[in-house]
Amino acid sequence: MVSAMKQIATRIVASLVLFAGVGLVSPAISSAAPVSTLAQPACGDTSSYTKQNLSSLPSQATDTVNLIKKGGPYPYKQDGTVFGNKEKVLPNCQSGYYHEYTVKTPGSSTRGARRIVTGDGTRLYFYTDDHYESFSLVNVNG
């Protein structure tokens, strides 16, 4: 009886490991550490980002860039604060390199998910519409 229970337990564990490997089991159940498939770019390396003209983004992004260029005033207290890049999606730069600004979302009662993140002062502009999951590099003159 004990031997049969050990065999069943072994099969369950093996199945969980197999399913965790293909993403069918929550990572909390799997003991395997997540593996990143993309290396974080070095500071200043923007070659891997999709480039977009500001004119192709929602009009509220232009409003935000204009506020940034004027130095405010900004609609949210978080605007202009240091963006920590905890998600490690932007190039790996020192603390204080990035600052975030809200791109208003019409009809939203919150700040929403859209942001402009500047780097190197205001030399670089990045846009996200999915709350830091992905970014594109913005040509603010286009």
RAWO-V314526 format. One record per residue. N is the residue number from 1. RES is the residue in three letters. SS is DSSP state (2 for helix, 1 for strand, 0 for the rest). PSI is psi in degrees with one decimal (* if undefined). OMEGA is omega as a letter, one per 30 degrees, with the letter a starting at -180 (* if undefined). Layout:
n:res:ss:psi:omega
N:RES:SS:PSI:OMEGA
N:RES:SS:PSI:OMEGA
This chain:
n:res:ss:psi:omega
1:MET:0:-46.3:l
2:VAL:2:-40.2:l
3:SER:2:-42.1:l
4:ALA:2:-39.3:l
5:MET:2:-38.2:l
6:LYS:2:-40.3:l
7:GLN:2:-42.4:l
8:ILE:2:-45.7:l
9:ALA:2:-41.7:l
10:THR:2:-42.0:l
11:ARG:2:-38.1:l
12:ILE:2:-47.0:l
13:VAL:2:-43.7:l
14:ALA:2:-40.3:l
15:SER:2:-42.3:l
16:LEU:2:-41.5:l
17:VAL:2:-43.6:l
18:LEU:2:-48.7:a
19:PHE:2:-34.6:l
20:ALA:2:-35.5:a
21:GLY:2:-25.7:l
22:VAL:0:11.2:l
23:GLY:0:18.8:a
24:LEU:0:-6.9:l
25:VAL:0:142.1:l
26:SER:0:140.0:l
27:PRO:0:-23.8:l
28:ALA:0:-26.9:l
29:ILE:0:-33.2:a
30:SER:0:142.4:l
31:SER:0:-3.2:a
32:ALA:0:137.5:l
33:ALA:0:143.0:l
34:PRO:0:145.8:a
35:VAL:0:125.7:l
36:SER:0:134.8:a
37:THR:0:-15.8:a
38:LEU:0:133.8:l
39:ALA:0:144.6:l
40:GLN:0:129.2:a
41:PRO:0:153.9:l
42:ALA:1:156.9:l
43:CYS:0:129.7:l
44:GLY:0:-14.8:a
45:ASP:0:103.2:a
46:THR:0:13.1:a
47:SER:0:-22.0:a
48:SER:0:0.2:a
49:TYR:0:139.7:l
50:THR:0:135.8:a
51:LYS:1:135.0:l
52:GLN:1:142.8:l
53:ASN:1:143.2:l
54:LEU:2:-36.3:a
55:SER:2:-16.7:l
56:SER:2:-7.1:l
57:LEU:0:167.6:l
58:PRO:0:147.8:a
59:SER:2:-27.3:l
60:GLN:2:-25.4:l
61:ALA:2:-39.6:l
62:THR:2:-42.1:l
63:ASP:2:-44.1:a
64:THR:2:-45.7:l
65:VAL:2:-40.3:l
66:ASN:2:-39.8:l
67:LEU:2:-40.8:l
68:ILE:2:-45.8:a
69:LYS:2:-32.0:l
70:LYS:2:-16.4:a
71:GLY:0:20.4:l
72:GLY:0:-168.9:g
73:PRO:0:150.3:a
74:TYR:0:148.2:a
75:PRO:0:-18.3:a
76:TYR:0:143.3:a
77:LYS:0:-23.9:l
78:GLN:0:-18.2:a
79:ASP:0:132.6:a
80:GLY:0:-3.0:a
81:THR:1:162.3:a
82:VAL:1:131.5:l
83:PHE:0:122.0:a
84:GLY:0:-14.1:a
85:ASN:0:36.7:l
86:LYS:0:-28.3:a
87:GLU:0:-15.8:l
88:LYS:0:34.1:l
89:VAL:0:-32.0:l
90:LEU:0:164.6:l
91:PRO:0:149.9:a
92:ASN:1:94.5:a
93:CYS:0:165.8:a
94:GLN:0:159.2:l
95:SER:0:136.4:a
96:GLY:0:-6.3:a
97:TYR:0:-36.2:a
98:TYR:1:146.4:l
99:HIS:1:145.4:a
100:GLU:1:151.4:a
101:TYR:1:140.5:a
102:THR:1:135.4:l
103:VAL:0:110.8:a
104:LYS:0:143.5:l
105:THR:0:112.2:a
106:PRO:0:134.4:l
107:GLY:0:-7.1:a
108:SER:0:137.2:l
109:SER:0:-2.9:l
110:THR:0:-175.8:l
111:ARG:0:-18.9:a
112:GLY:0:-166.3:a
113:ALA:0:-8.7:a
114:ARG:0:133.9:a
115:ARG:1:153.6:l
116:ILE:1:130.7:l
117:VAL:1:125.7:l
118:THR:1:151.8:l
119:GLY:1:150.8:l
120:ASP:0:57.0:a
121:GLY:0:-115.5:l
122:THR:0:29.9:l
123:ARG:0:-34.8:l
124:LEU:1:140.7:l
125:TYR:1:128.6:l
126:PHE:1:147.9:l
127:TYR:1:137.3:l
128:THR:1:138.8:l
129:ASP:0:7.9:a
130:ASP:0:35.1:l
131:HIS:0:57.6:l
132:TYR:0:9.0:l
133:GLU:0:-34.6:l
134:SER:0:156.9:l
135:PHE:0:152.3:l
136:SER:1:154.4:l
137:LEU:1:129.9:a
138:VAL:1:128.8:l
139:ASN:1:103.4:a
140:VAL:0:-8.1:l
141:ASN:0:3.7:a
142:GLY:0:*:*
